[in-house]
Amino acid sequence: MTKEGVVLSSKVVNKNQKKFIIYHLLFITAFFSSCKGDFKEANAVEFKPNQDEGREVEVFYSDSGIVKMKLNASKLIRHSTDTPWVEYPEGMKVVFYDSLMKEDGYFTADYAIHKEKENIIEGKKNVIVVNQKGEKLNTEHLIWDKEKEMIYTNEFVKITTEDEVITGEGMEADEQFSKYKIKKIKGTVTIKE
């Protein structure tokens, strides 16, 4: 049986804590200021329950004490609903490591969401996946199904290898992007040195 772990290093501010702090700051400000103060702006503050937000997030995922991947994001918003999900509105980068902690590839997207119950990460806008061999996938939408250990898309894809560039519509690959199949190949260009 394997032991999985997650280590999170971030300054996460719970929205309820933020609400508590803001209300107390408003109370103190109102108490020590004159009655002529304009609190229209303070009343316009909108609180969103069931949300946690983090900045400059770094998360390490391990299996049996061995780090497998690291996730970095400038901003993270966790939506605590019946179907919880995490949003990365400013993008994310996941770096994969081999058993010697050497970088083994990466996944980036300018916007991403993680559907926690389904264990799916969906990357949108400028999605890039690079595998251990240095092969690179570019697309605008990619789904990473962690349960099925696969990545796929129905969008336009461009795969750049050491000696060719392949374009097409739709693709399926294993999680490591080491074996892949393009559904509708549109073209192949051989790279000459």
URPETA-V385405 format. One record per residue. N is the residue number from 1. SS is DSSP state (H for helix, E for strand, - for the rest). D_LAST is the distance of its C-alpha to the last C-alpha in whole Angstrom. Layout:
n:N ss:SS d_last:D_LAST
n:N ss:SS d_last:D_LAST
This chain:
n:1 ss:- d_last:48
n:2 ss:- d_last:45
n:3 ss:- d_last:46
n:4 ss:E d_last:44
n:5 ss:E d_last:44
n:6 ss:E d_last:43
n:7 ss:E d_last:44
n:8 ss:E d_last:44
n:9 ss:E d_last:44
n:10 ss:E d_last:45
n:11 ss:E d_last:48
n:12 ss:E d_last:49
n:13 ss:E d_last:52
n:14 ss:E d_last:54
n:15 ss:H d_last:55
n:16 ss:H d_last:59
n:17 ss:H d_last:58
n:18 ss:H d_last:57
n:19 ss:H d_last:60
n:20 ss:H d_last:63
n:21 ss:H d_last:61
n:22 ss:H d_last:61
n:23 ss:H d_last:65
n:24 ss:H d_last:66
n:25 ss:H d_last:65
n:26 ss:H d_last:66
n:27 ss:H d_last:69
n:28 ss:H d_last:70
n:29 ss:H d_last:69
n:30 ss:H d_last:71
n:31 ss:H d_last:74
n:32 ss:H d_last:73
n:33 ss:- d_last:73
n:34 ss:- d_last:76
n:35 ss:- d_last:76
n:36 ss:- d_last:75
n:37 ss:- d_last:71
n:38 ss:- d_last:69
n:39 ss:- d_last:67
n:40 ss:H d_last:66
n:41 ss:H d_last:62
n:42 ss:H d_last:63
n:43 ss:H d_last:64
n:44 ss:- d_last:61
n:45 ss:- d_last:59
n:46 ss:- d_last:58
n:47 ss:- d_last:58
n:48 ss:- d_last:55
n:49 ss:- d_last:57
n:50 ss:- d_last:55
n:51 ss:E d_last:52
n:52 ss:E d_last:50
n:53 ss:E d_last:48
n:54 ss:E d_last:45
n:55 ss:E d_last:43
n:56 ss:E d_last:40
n:57 ss:E d_last:40
n:58 ss:E d_last:39
n:59 ss:E d_last:39
n:60 ss:E d_last:39
n:61 ss:E d_last:39
n:62 ss:E d_last:40
n:63 ss:E d_last:41
n:64 ss:- d_last:43
n:65 ss:- d_last:43
n:66 ss:E d_last:39
n:67 ss:E d_last:37
n:68 ss:E d_last:35
n:69 ss:E d_last:34
n:70 ss:E d_last:34
n:71 ss:E d_last:35
n:72 ss:E d_last:35
n:73 ss:E d_last:37
n:74 ss:E d_last:38
n:75 ss:E d_last:41
n:76 ss:E d_last:42
n:77 ss:E d_last:45
n:78 ss:E d_last:47
n:79 ss:E d_last:49
n:80 ss:- d_last:52
n:81 ss:- d_last:53
n:82 ss:- d_last:54
n:83 ss:- d_last:50
n:84 ss:- d_last:49
n:85 ss:E d_last:46
n:86 ss:E d_last:43
n:87 ss:E d_last:42
n:88 ss:E d_last:39
n:89 ss:- d_last:39
n:90 ss:- d_last:37
n:91 ss:- d_last:34
n:92 ss:E d_last:33
n:93 ss:E d_last:31
n:94 ss:E d_last:31
n:95 ss:E d_last:29
n:96 ss:E d_last:29
n:97 ss:E d_last:30
n:98 ss:- d_last:30
n:99 ss:- d_last:33
n:100 ss:- d_last:32
n:101 ss:- d_last:32
n:102 ss:- d_last:28
n:103 ss:E d_last:26
n:104 ss:E d_last:25
n:105 ss:E d_last:24
n:106 ss:E d_last:26
n:107 ss:E d_last:27
n:108 ss:E d_last:28
n:109 ss:E d_last:30
n:110 ss:- d_last:32
n:111 ss:E d_last:35
n:112 ss:E d_last:36
n:113 ss:E d_last:39
n:114 ss:E d_last:40
n:115 ss:E d_last:43
n:116 ss:- d_last:45
n:117 ss:- d_last:47
n:118 ss:- d_last:44
n:119 ss:- d_last:42
n:120 ss:E d_last:39
n:121 ss:E d_last:37
n:122 ss:E d_last:36
n:123 ss:E d_last:33
n:124 ss:E d_last:33
n:125 ss:E d_last:31
n:126 ss:E d_last:27
n:127 ss:E d_last:27
n:128 ss:E d_last:24
n:129 ss:E d_last:24
n:130 ss:E d_last:21
n:131 ss:- d_last:22
n:132 ss:- d_last:22
n:133 ss:- d_last:18
n:134 ss:- d_last:17
n:135 ss:- d_last:17
n:136 ss:E d_last:18
n:137 ss:E d_last:21
n:138 ss:E d_last:22
n:139 ss:E d_last:25
n:140 ss:E d_last:29
n:141 ss:E d_last:31
n:142 ss:E d_last:31
n:143 ss:E d_last:34
n:144 ss:E d_last:34
n:145 ss:E d_last:36
n:146 ss:- d_last:37
n:147 ss:- d_last:40
n:148 ss:- d_last:38
n:149 ss:- d_last:35
n:150 ss:E d_last:33
n:151 ss:E d_last:31
n:152 ss:E d_last:31
n:153 ss:E d_last:31
n:154 ss:E d_last:32
n:155 ss:E d_last:30
n:156 ss:E d_last:26
n:157 ss:E d_last:23
n:158 ss:E d_last:20
n:159 ss:E d_last:18
n:160 ss:E d_last:14
n:161 ss:- d_last:13
n:162 ss:- d_last:10
n:163 ss:- d_last:9
n:164 ss:E d_last:11
n:165 ss:E d_last:14
n:166 ss:E d_last:17
n:167 ss:E d_last:20
n:168 ss:E d_last:24
n:169 ss:E d_last:27
n:170 ss:E d_last:29
n:171 ss:E d_last:27
n:172 ss:E d_last:29
n:173 ss:E d_last:28
n:174 ss:E d_last:29
n:175 ss:- d_last:30
n:176 ss:- d_last:27
n:177 ss:- d_last:25
n:178 ss:- d_last:24
n:179 ss:- d_last:25
n:180 ss:E d_last:25
n:181 ss:E d_last:26
n:182 ss:E d_last:25
n:183 ss:E d_last:28
n:184 ss:E d_last:27
n:185 ss:E d_last:24
n:186 ss:E d_last:23
n:187 ss:E d_last:20
n:188 ss:E d_last:16
n:189 ss:E d_last:13
n:190 ss:E d_last:10
n:191 ss:- d_last:7
n:192 ss:- d_last:4
n:193 ss:- d_last:0
